[in-house]
Amino acid sequence: MSTPLHTLLLVAGLGMVGIVADVQAAKPPQADEEAGDVAARREAYYAIRRINPYDATFDASAARLRAYDAFRAATVPSGAIHGETWQAIGPAPILAGQTPTSATASTRSPVAGRVAALAIDPIDNAVYAGGAQGGVWRTLDNGATWTPLTDYLGSLAVGSIALAPGGHPLNQATLYIGTGEGNFSGDSYAGVGIYKSTDSGQTWQGPYGQAQFGNRSVTTIVVDVTDPQHVLAGSSSGIFGVGGAPGPTAPTRGIYTSNDGGATWTLSASPVAQARVSRIVQDPVTSTTWWASMSLVAPAVGGGLLKSTDNGATWNAVDGVATGLPAIVGNNGVGGIARTWLSAAPNGGTSALYLGVSVTTGGGGQLYASSDGGANWTLKPAANGYCGGQCWYDMPVYTPPETPSTVFTGGAGNSGSLPSSFMRSIDGGTTMVDAVVGIDGQSALHADIHAITSWPGQPVKIWVGNDGGVFRSDDSGDHWISVNNSLQLTQFEQCDLHPSDPHQAFGGTQDNGTNSWLGANAWTHSDDGDGGFALIDQGPPNQVAHTYFNQSNYLVGAAVALNGAASVPSDYA
């Protein structure tokens, strides 16, 4: 409906202030789409939600740092603070989440929250997932159940996860996590450095590299296949608190090297204009050759893909030099950021390389391929537009090591037509097929793909991290399985409580709509879109109201329903 609404909302906690709202109802965005200017809108909305109305000088990032220091210094018996007993109530998962299957709730997939990183250890039969603000979780049963591993570390914002290659005793994998999410959104929080575990995530050391990575995001970590003490990591931007405020210090963004297993770090390359590092890849054929795909901003021209032939000591630009790969221009980036993403696989005696480029040319995202170790590159027009209008936020490219002619792309995009938000090619990118929705129509991926990987030695077993959590396919994307049933890392914008029923709550979430808790860990999906403010009327609690974030031509749009927290999308006006 588009008729004006006149609603009296009673807001608890501020002296029961009555607020009269005269709003125009707005249709929520499509479940698998977001507006092109979402970055600016998210940042503006984020700032509005976190301004201290009583103290304009309040420094949120400094307050968080003080709280973190106090937490680290405190002795907390049995994990309790002030004696309270806390119980997790989900969402685990959000039922019938906003995934682009059919319009019926029975075919919409369960979802969780944004996952930015994945890593798989076949020895422990373990999959690790890193939440944008939910920490690292592990499953040992193919996603049926998950366990949090990092609740008491200094940051829950995860940008990267890396496993040391090679064999290890059971439950003694060496694991690195880079804190700080580098996806350039209004809530991509910075981190505190790098943590390391030598017992498959049961205990942690660190954070290491605080001087190099603190208040930044560690977007990528790679452990040398020939020397586990030699580790490379890349950093990008991250924010804290009000309006995307930077941290109190801002280390140089760049490529860093450690020769002591991550204990200390040295700057290896600070690219032009402090370009952000997107991915670091060790060449799968020549181990002393390394690649780094960057994120460029104006006025940078060239340096979007770097190569080192001396084991990471020095770096040179490939784009604008190699045949067929033009210089990447920061000013031509989608959303002002020309982000790139590299994946590689052995291809006989050389390397197959795929490079995703976040440029406005080609409709938002292009794919280049090289079958000869990066000497020559070919544009793959079938992938044009693969990351849509949000390439700065989500644009992964992945080729399984065992099948160099197979490549997957992820982004925001659409479903049901090309380009889509998840595509597959089995001919090196020459042709693409849409693989967002399972071929039976009964399962689908959430939009906004951030991570793609495969089970080592089984290239058809694909795992995907996106704004809706973690999904797996056992047949290269022909069918999808949501593995979010106990993965609790949904990002809430606001949550409100029922005035008398302690088993009802109502909250808006990042890219997972507005959802309701009715007493079980599995929450019900109440409305679509990006969730924002969410209120249960403290007078007649059957009336609920929420805002949509990311409305076309609006910062927020409001909707009201009269069935309380049990309301469903069709109830809202």
C-alpha positions as CSV (number, residue, x, y, z in Angstrom):
1,M,0.0,0.0,0.0
2,S,1.1,3.6,-0.5
3,T,-1.5,5.5,1.6
4,P,-0.1,7.7,4.3
5,L,0.0,6.3,7.8
6,H,-0.6,8.3,11.0
7,T,0.8,6.3,13.9
8,L,1.4,7.1,17.6
9,L,4.5,5.2,18.8
10,L,5.4,5.0,22.5
11,V,9.2,4.7,23.0
12,A,10.2,3.0,26.2
13,G,13.4,4.1,28.0
14,L,13.2,7.8,27.2
15,G,10.5,8.8,29.7
16,M,7.8,7.2,27.6
17,V,8.0,9.9,25.0
18,G,5.1,9.9,22.5
19,I,6.2,10.4,18.9
20,V,3.7,11.1,16.1
21,A,4.9,9.7,12.8
22,D,3.4,10.8,9.5
23,V,5.1,8.5,7.0
24,Q,4.6,7.1,3.5
25,A,4.7,3.3,3.4
26,A,7.5,2.1,1.2
27,K,7.8,-1.2,-0.7
28,P,10.8,-3.2,0.6
29,P,13.6,-3.8,-1.9
30,Q,13.7,-7.1,-3.7
31,A,15.2,-9.9,-1.5
32,D,18.2,-10.4,-3.7
33,E,18.9,-6.8,-4.8
34,E,20.4,-3.6,-3.2
35,A,20.5,-0.1,-4.4
36,G,23.6,1.1,-6.2
37,D,24.3,3.9,-3.7
38,V,24.0,1.6,-0.7
39,A,27.5,2.5,0.6
40,A,26.7,6.1,1.2
41,R,23.2,5.3,2.6
42,R,24.6,2.6,5.0
43,E,27.2,5.1,6.3
44,A,24.6,7.8,6.8
45,Y,22.2,5.5,8.5
46,Y,25.0,4.0,10.6
47,A,26.0,7.5,11.8
48,I,22.4,8.5,12.7
49,R,22.0,5.3,14.8
50,R,25.1,6.0,16.9
51,I,25.1,9.7,17.7
52,N,25.1,10.3,21.4
53,P,22.2,12.8,21.9
54,Y,23.6,14.0,25.2
55,D,27.3,14.5,24.3
56,A,28.3,15.5,20.8
57,T,32.0,15.1,21.6
58,F,31.6,11.4,22.6
59,D,34.3,9.4,20.8
60,A,32.9,5.9,20.2
61,S,36.1,4.3,18.9
62,A,38.1,5.5,21.9
63,A,35.4,4.3,24.3
64,R,35.5,0.9,22.6
65,L,39.3,0.8,23.0
66,R,39.0,1.6,26.7
67,A,36.4,-1.1,27.1
68,Y,38.6,-3.6,25.3
69,D,41.6,-2.7,27.5
70,A,39.5,-3.1,30.6
71,F,38.1,-6.4,29.5
72,R,41.6,-7.8,28.8
73,A,42.8,-6.6,32.3
74,A,39.8,-7.9,34.2
75,T,39.5,-11.4,35.8
76,V,36.2,-12.8,34.8
77,P,35.3,-16.0,36.7
78,S,33.6,-18.6,34.6
79,G,33.1,-16.2,31.8
80,A,30.4,-14.3,33.8
81,I,30.2,-10.5,34.1
82,H,28.6,-9.2,37.3
83,G,27.1,-12.6,37.9
84,E,24.5,-12.6,35.2
85,T,23.7,-15.8,33.4
86,W,23.4,-15.4,29.6
87,Q,21.6,-17.7,27.3
88,A,21.9,-17.6,23.5
89,I,18.5,-17.3,21.9
90,G,19.5,-17.1,18.2
91,P,18.6,-16.4,15.6
92,A,19.6,-20.0,14.8
93,P,18.5,-19.7,12.1
94,I,16.1,-17.1,10.7
95,L,13.5,-19.3,9.1
96,A,12.3,-18.6,5.5
97,G,15.0,-16.0,5.0
98,Q,15.1,-13.7,2.1
99,T,16.6,-15.9,-0.6
100,P,15.4,-15.8,-4.2
101,T,13.5,-19.0,-4.5
102,S,9.7,-18.9,-5.1
103,A,7.4,-16.6,-3.2
104,T,6.3,-19.3,-0.8
105,A,7.9,-19.5,2.6
106,S,8.3,-23.3,2.3
107,T,11.0,-22.9,-0.3
108,R,12.9,-19.9,1.1
109,S,16.2,-21.0,2.8
110,P,17.1,-20.5,6.5
111,V,19.7,-17.8,6.9
112,A,22.0,-16.4,9.6
113,G,24.2,-13.3,9.0
114,R,27.1,-12.0,7.0
115,V,30.1,-14.4,6.6
116,A,33.2,-12.8,5.1
117,A,35.7,-15.7,5.3
118,L,35.8,-19.5,5.0
119,A,38.6,-22.1,5.4
120,I,38.4,-26.0,5.2
121,D,40.6,-28.5,7.0
122,P,40.0,-32.0,5.6
123,I,42.2,-33.7,8.2
124,D,40.0,-32.5,11.1
125,N,36.9,-32.6,8.8
126,A,36.5,-29.0,9.9
127,V,35.0,-25.9,8.2
128,Y,35.8,-22.5,9.7
129,A,33.5,-19.5,9.1
130,G,34.3,-15.9,9.9
131,G,31.5,-13.5,10.7
132,A,31.6,-9.8,9.8
133,Q,31.0,-9.2,13.5
134,G,30.3,-12.7,14.8
135,G,33.8,-14.1,15.3
136,V,35.0,-17.5,14.0
137,W,32.8,-20.6,14.2
138,R,33.7,-24.2,13.4
139,T,31.6,-27.2,12.2
140,L,32.8,-30.8,12.4
141,D,29.7,-32.4,10.8
142,N,29.3,-30.7,7.4
143,G,27.4,-27.7,8.8
144,A,24.8,-29.5,10.9
145,T,26.1,-27.8,14.1
146,W,28.5,-25.0,14.7
147,T,30.7,-24.0,17.7
148,P,32.0,-20.4,18.4
149,L,35.8,-20.3,18.9
150,T,36.6,-16.6,19.5
151,D,34.0,-15.1,21.7
152,Y,36.6,-13.8,24.2
153,L,39.1,-12.4,21.7
154,G,39.7,-8.7,21.2
155,S,37.6,-8.4,18.0
156,L,34.7,-10.4,16.5
157,A,35.1,-8.7,13.1
158,V,36.8,-11.3,10.9
159,G,38.3,-10.5,7.5
160,S,40.3,-13.6,6.8
161,I,41.1,-17.2,7.9
162,A,44.1,-19.2,6.8
163,L,45.3,-22.7,7.6
164,A,48.9,-23.8,7.4
165,P,49.1,-26.2,4.5
166,G,50.3,-29.8,4.8
167,G,49.6,-32.5,7.3
168,H,49.1,-32.2,11.0
169,P,48.0,-34.4,13.9
170,L,44.3,-34.5,14.6
171,N,43.1,-31.3,16.3
172,Q,46.5,-29.6,15.9
173,A,46.0,-27.5,12.8
174,T,47.8,-24.2,12.7
175,L,45.2,-21.5,12.1
176,Y,45.4,-17.7,11.6
177,I,42.6,-15.2,11.7
178,G,42.8,-11.7,10.5
179,T,40.5,-9.3,12.4
180,G,38.8,-6.4,10.8
181,E,36.4,-6.9,7.9
182,G,37.6,-5.3,4.7
183,N,34.4,-5.1,2.6
184,F,34.1,-1.3,2.7
185,S,30.6,-1.2,4.1
186,G,29.3,1.2,6.7
187,D,29.6,-1.5,9.3
188,S,32.9,-3.2,8.2
189,Y,34.6,-2.9,11.5
190,A,38.3,-2.6,11.9
191,G,40.2,-5.1,14.0
192,V,43.1,-5.5,16.5
193,G,45.6,-7.6,14.5
194,I,46.1,-11.3,13.8
195,Y,45.5,-14.3,16.1
196,K,47.1,-17.7,15.8
197,S,46.1,-21.2,17.1
198,T,48.1,-24.4,16.9
199,D,45.3,-26.6,18.2
200,S,42.6,-26.2,15.6
201,G,41.1,-23.1,17.3
202,Q,40.8,-24.4,20.8
203,T,43.2,-21.8,22.2
204,W,44.6,-18.6,20.7
205,Q,47.7,-16.5,20.9
206,G,47.9,-12.8,20.0
207,P,46.8,-10.4,18.8
208,Y,50.0,-10.1,16.8
209,G,50.9,-7.2,14.6
210,Q,48.9,-4.6,16.5
211,A,51.3,-1.9,15.3
212,Q,50.8,-3.0,11.7
213,F,47.2,-4.1,11.6
214,G,45.4,-2.4,14.6
215,N,42.5,-0.2,13.5
216,R,42.8,-1.7,10.0
217,S,41.2,-4.8,8.4
218,V,43.3,-7.9,7.6
219,T,41.7,-9.0,4.3
220,T,44.0,-11.9,3.4
221,I,46.6,-14.2,5.0
222,V,48.6,-16.9,3.2
223,V,51.0,-19.4,4.7
224,D,53.9,-20.4,2.5
225,V,53.5,-24.0,1.3
226,T,57.3,-24.6,1.6
227,D,57.9,-22.8,4.9
228,P,55.2,-22.5,7.6
229,Q,57.1,-19.8,9.3
230,H,56.8,-17.6,6.2
231,V,53.4,-15.9,6.2
232,L,52.1,-13.0,4.1
233,A,49.1,-10.8,5.0
234,G,47.4,-7.8,3.5
235,S,45.6,-4.9,5.1
236,S,42.7,-2.6,4.1
237,S,40.5,0.0,5.7
238,G,38.1,-0.5,8.6
239,I,36.0,1.7,10.8
240,F,34.6,2.0,14.3
241,G,31.6,3.7,15.8
242,V,29.9,6.9,14.8
243,G,29.8,7.5,11.1
244,G,32.6,5.2,10.2
245,A,35.2,6.8,12.5
246,P,38.8,5.7,12.1
247,G,40.7,4.3,15.0
248,P,43.1,6.4,17.1
249,T,46.0,5.3,14.9
250,A,46.2,4.4,11.2
251,P,49.0,2.0,10.3
252,T,50.2,2.0,6.7
253,R,48.0,-0.3,4.5
254,G,50.0,-2.8,2.5
255,I,51.5,-6.2,2.1
256,Y,53.3,-7.5,5.2
257,T,55.6,-10.5,5.7
258,S,56.4,-12.6,8.8
259,N,59.3,-15.0,9.0
260,D,58.5,-16.3,12.5
261,G,55.1,-17.7,12.1
262,G,53.2,-14.5,12.6
263,A,54.8,-13.2,15.8
264,T,56.3,-10.2,14.1
265,W,55.6,-8.4,10.8
266,T,57.5,-6.2,8.3
267,L,56.0,-4.0,5.6
268,S,56.9,-5.6,2.2
269,A,55.1,-3.2,-0.1
270,S,53.1,-0.1,0.3
271,P,51.4,0.3,-3.1
272,V,50.6,3.5,-4.8
273,A,48.3,5.9,-2.9
274,Q,48.2,3.3,0.0
275,A,46.0,1.0,-2.1
276,R,44.1,-1.5,0.0
277,V,45.1,-5.2,-0.3
278,S,42.3,-7.4,-1.5
279,R,43.9,-10.9,-2.0
280,I,47.3,-12.5,-1.8
281,V,47.9,-15.7,-3.7
282,Q,51.0,-17.9,-3.7
283,D,51.5,-19.2,-7.3
284,P,50.4,-22.9,-7.3
285,V,53.3,-23.9,-9.6
286,T,56.3,-21.7,-8.7
287,S,56.3,-21.2,-4.9
288,T,58.6,-18.2,-4.9
289,T,56.1,-16.3,-7.1
290,W,53.4,-14.4,-5.3
291,W,50.4,-12.3,-6.5
292,A,48.5,-9.5,-4.9
293,S,45.2,-8.2,-6.1
294,M,44.5,-4.7,-4.8
295,S,41.7,-2.2,-4.3
296,L,42.5,1.1,-6.0
297,V,41.0,4.6,-5.4
298,A,41.6,7.8,-7.4
299,P,44.1,9.0,-8.6
300,A,45.8,5.6,-8.9
301,V,46.3,4.2,-12.4
302,G,47.9,0.7,-12.5
303,G,49.0,-1.4,-9.7
304,G,45.7,-3.3,-9.4
305,L,47.5,-6.6,-9.8
306,L,51.0,-7.0,-8.3
307,K,53.6,-9.8,-8.7
308,S,56.6,-10.8,-6.7
309,T,59.2,-13.3,-8.1
310,D,61.5,-13.1,-5.1
311,N,59.3,-14.7,-2.4
312,G,57.4,-11.6,-1.5
313,A,60.4,-9.2,-1.1
314,T,59.6,-6.9,-4.0
315,W,56.6,-6.3,-6.1
316,N,55.8,-5.0,-9.6
317,A,52.6,-4.1,-11.4
318,V,51.2,-6.6,-13.9
319,D,48.1,-4.7,-15.1
320,G,49.1,-2.3,-17.9
321,V,52.2,-4.4,-18.6
322,A,51.0,-8.0,-19.3
323,T,49.4,-8.6,-22.7
324,G,45.7,-8.2,-22.7
325,L,45.4,-6.8,-19.1
326,P,44.9,-3.0,-19.2
327,A,46.0,-0.8,-16.3
328,I,43.3,-0.7,-13.7
329,V,42.1,2.9,-12.9
330,G,40.9,3.8,-9.4
331,N,38.6,6.5,-10.7
332,N,36.7,3.9,-12.8
333,G,35.9,1.7,-9.8
334,V,32.3,0.8,-8.9
335,G,31.4,3.1,-5.9
336,G,34.8,4.8,-6.3
337,I,36.8,1.7,-5.4
338,A,38.4,-0.4,-8.2
339,R,38.7,-3.6,-6.1
340,T,40.2,-6.7,-7.7
341,W,40.1,-10.4,-6.7
342,L,42.5,-13.2,-7.8
343,S,42.2,-16.9,-7.8
344,A,44.7,-19.5,-9.2
345,A,45.0,-23.2,-9.9
346,P,47.8,-25.4,-11.4
347,N,47.3,-25.9,-15.1
348,G,49.7,-28.5,-16.3
349,G,53.2,-27.0,-16.0
350,T,51.9,-23.5,-15.5
351,S,49.2,-21.6,-13.6
352,A,45.6,-20.7,-14.5
353,L,44.7,-17.3,-13.1
354,Y,41.4,-15.5,-12.9
355,L,41.1,-11.8,-12.0
356,G,37.9,-10.1,-11.1
357,V,38.0,-6.3,-11.6
358,S,35.5,-3.9,-10.0
359,V,35.1,-1.3,-12.8
360,T,32.0,0.4,-14.2
361,T,33.0,-0.8,-17.7
362,G,31.1,-4.0,-18.5
363,G,28.1,-3.1,-16.3
364,G,29.9,-3.6,-13.0
365,G,32.6,-6.1,-12.8
366,Q,34.8,-7.9,-15.4
367,L,36.7,-11.2,-15.5
368,Y,40.1,-11.7,-17.0
369,A,41.7,-15.1,-17.4
370,S,45.3,-16.3,-18.1
371,S,46.2,-19.9,-18.9
372,D,50.0,-19.3,-19.0
373,G,51.0,-18.0,-15.6
374,G,50.0,-14.4,-16.1
375,A,51.9,-13.6,-19.3
376,N,48.8,-13.2,-21.4
377,W,45.2,-12.3,-20.4
378,T,41.8,-12.6,-22.0
379,L,38.7,-10.7,-21.1
380,K,35.7,-13.0,-20.6
381,P,32.6,-11.0,-21.7
382,A,30.2,-13.7,-20.4
383,A,31.0,-12.5,-16.9
384,N,30.5,-8.8,-17.5
385,G,28.5,-7.2,-14.7
386,Y,29.0,-10.2,-12.4
387,C,29.2,-8.2,-9.2
388,G,26.7,-5.5,-10.2
389,G,26.6,-2.2,-8.5
390,Q,28.3,-3.4,-5.3
391,C,31.7,-4.7,-6.5
392,W,33.4,-2.8,-3.8
393,Y,31.5,-4.9,-1.3
394,D,31.2,-8.4,-2.7
395,M,33.1,-9.7,-5.8
396,P,34.8,-13.1,-5.1
397,V,36.3,-15.2,-7.9
398,Y,37.2,-18.8,-7.2
399,T,38.8,-21.7,-9.2
400,P,39.2,-25.1,-7.5
401,P,42.8,-26.3,-7.5
402,E,41.8,-29.6,-9.1
403,T,39.8,-28.1,-12.0
404,P,41.5,-25.0,-13.6
405,S,38.8,-24.7,-16.3
406,T,36.1,-24.2,-13.7
407,V,35.5,-20.8,-12.2
408,F,32.8,-19.4,-9.9
409,T,31.9,-15.7,-9.5
410,G,30.0,-14.0,-6.7
411,G,28.4,-10.6,-6.2
412,A,25.2,-8.7,-5.5
413,G,23.5,-9.1,-8.8
414,N,20.3,-10.9,-9.7
415,S,18.9,-14.4,-9.8
416,G,17.2,-16.1,-12.7
417,S,19.0,-14.2,-15.4
418,L,22.6,-13.4,-16.4
419,P,24.7,-11.9,-14.9
420,S,23.6,-13.3,-11.6
421,S,25.0,-13.0,-8.1
422,F,26.5,-16.5,-8.4
423,M,27.7,-18.0,-11.7
424,R,29.6,-21.0,-12.8
425,S,31.8,-21.7,-15.8
426,I,33.3,-25.0,-16.8
427,D,35.2,-23.6,-19.9
428,G,37.5,-21.1,-18.3
429,G,35.0,-18.3,-18.2
430,T,33.9,-18.4,-21.9
431,T,30.3,-19.2,-20.9
432,M,28.5,-18.7,-17.6
433,V,25.4,-20.2,-16.1
434,D,23.3,-18.8,-13.2
435,A,23.7,-21.0,-10.1
436,V,21.9,-19.0,-7.5
437,V,18.8,-21.2,-7.2
438,G,19.1,-25.0,-7.1
439,I,17.9,-26.7,-10.3
440,D,14.9,-28.2,-8.3
441,G,13.8,-24.7,-7.2
442,Q,13.8,-25.7,-3.5
443,S,17.0,-24.1,-2.3
444,A,19.0,-20.9,-3.1
445,L,21.8,-18.7,-2.0
446,H,21.3,-15.4,-0.2
447,A,22.5,-12.3,-2.1
448,D,25.9,-10.7,-1.6
449,I,28.6,-13.3,-1.9
450,H,31.8,-12.7,0.0
451,A,33.6,-16.0,0.1
452,I,33.8,-19.1,-2.2
453,T,35.9,-22.2,-1.6
454,S,35.8,-26.0,-2.1
455,W,36.6,-29.1,-0.1
456,P,40.3,-30.0,-0.8
457,G,40.4,-32.9,-3.2
458,Q,36.6,-32.7,-3.9
459,P,36.2,-29.8,-6.3
460,V,32.4,-30.3,-6.7
461,K,31.8,-29.7,-3.0
462,I,31.5,-25.9,-2.9
463,W,31.1,-23.7,0.2
464,V,29.8,-20.1,0.1
465,G,29.7,-17.3,2.6
466,N,27.4,-14.4,2.0
467,D,25.1,-11.9,3.8
468,G,22.8,-14.8,4.8
469,G,25.5,-17.1,6.4
470,V,27.0,-20.3,5.0
471,F,25.7,-22.5,2.2
472,R,27.1,-25.7,0.7
473,S,26.6,-27.6,-2.5
474,D,27.8,-31.2,-3.1
475,D,27.3,-30.9,-6.9
476,S,29.0,-27.6,-8.0
477,G,25.9,-25.5,-7.3
478,D,23.2,-27.6,-8.9
479,H,21.6,-27.9,-5.4
480,W,22.2,-25.8,-2.3
481,I,22.0,-26.7,1.4
482,S,21.7,-24.0,4.0
483,V,23.9,-24.9,6.9
484,N,22.8,-22.1,9.2
485,N,20.8,-23.9,11.8
486,S,23.1,-23.2,14.7
487,L,25.3,-20.4,13.3
488,Q,24.4,-17.4,15.5
489,L,26.0,-14.3,14.0
490,T,23.2,-12.1,12.6
491,Q,23.9,-8.4,12.8
492,F,21.1,-6.5,14.5
493,E,20.4,-2.8,13.9
494,Q,17.9,-2.6,16.7
495,C,15.8,-5.0,18.8
496,D,12.7,-4.3,20.9
497,L,11.0,-6.4,23.6
498,H,7.3,-7.2,24.2
499,P,6.0,-5.2,27.3
500,S,4.8,-8.3,29.1
501,D,5.8,-11.5,27.4
502,P,9.5,-12.2,28.1
503,H,9.5,-14.6,25.1
504,Q,8.9,-12.1,22.4
505,A,11.3,-9.8,20.6
506,F,11.4,-7.9,17.3
507,G,14.5,-6.7,15.5
508,G,15.9,-5.3,12.3
509,T,19.0,-6.9,10.8
510,Q,21.6,-6.2,8.2
511,D,20.4,-7.6,4.8
512,N,18.2,-10.1,6.5
513,G,15.0,-8.1,7.1
514,T,13.0,-7.6,10.3
515,N,12.6,-10.8,12.4
516,S,10.8,-12.0,15.4
517,W,11.7,-14.1,18.4
518,L,8.7,-16.1,19.7
519,G,10.6,-18.2,22.3
520,A,12.6,-20.6,20.1
521,N,16.2,-20.2,18.9
522,A,14.8,-20.3,15.3
523,W,13.4,-16.8,14.6
524,T,10.6,-16.1,12.1
525,H,11.1,-13.8,9.2
526,S,8.7,-10.9,9.6
527,D,9.5,-8.6,6.7
528,D,12.0,-8.3,3.8
529,G,14.7,-5.7,3.0
530,D,17.5,-4.3,5.0
531,G,16.1,-4.1,8.6
532,G,16.5,-0.9,10.6
533,F,14.6,0.5,13.7
534,A,12.1,-2.0,15.1
535,L,9.5,-1.2,17.8
536,I,6.8,-3.1,19.6
537,D,4.1,-0.7,20.7
538,Q,4.3,-0.7,24.5
539,G,0.6,0.1,24.7
540,P,-1.2,-2.4,22.3
541,P,1.7,-4.8,21.5
542,N,-0.1,-6.2,18.6
543,Q,1.1,-3.1,16.7
544,V,4.7,-3.3,15.5
545,A,6.6,-0.8,13.3
546,H,10.0,-1.0,11.6
547,T,12.0,0.9,9.0
548,Y,13.5,-0.4,5.8
549,F,17.1,0.7,5.2
550,N,18.2,1.1,1.6
551,Q,15.0,2.5,0.1
552,S,15.3,4.1,-3.3
553,N,15.2,7.9,-2.7
554,Y,14.8,7.3,1.0
555,L,17.2,6.8,3.9
556,V,14.5,4.9,5.7
557,G,10.9,3.9,4.9
558,A,8.5,2.8,7.6
559,A,6.0,0.0,7.8
560,V,3.4,-1.0,10.4
561,A,1.6,-4.3,11.0
562,L,-1.1,-5.3,13.5
563,N,-0.3,-8.9,14.3
564,G,2.5,-8.2,16.7
565,A,5.8,-10.0,16.5
566,A,4.1,-12.8,14.6
567,S,3.5,-10.5,11.6
568,V,4.6,-11.7,8.2
569,P,5.6,-9.7,5.1
570,S,2.1,-9.5,3.7
571,D,0.8,-7.9,7.0
572,Y,2.8,-4.7,6.6
573,A,1.4,-1.5,5.2
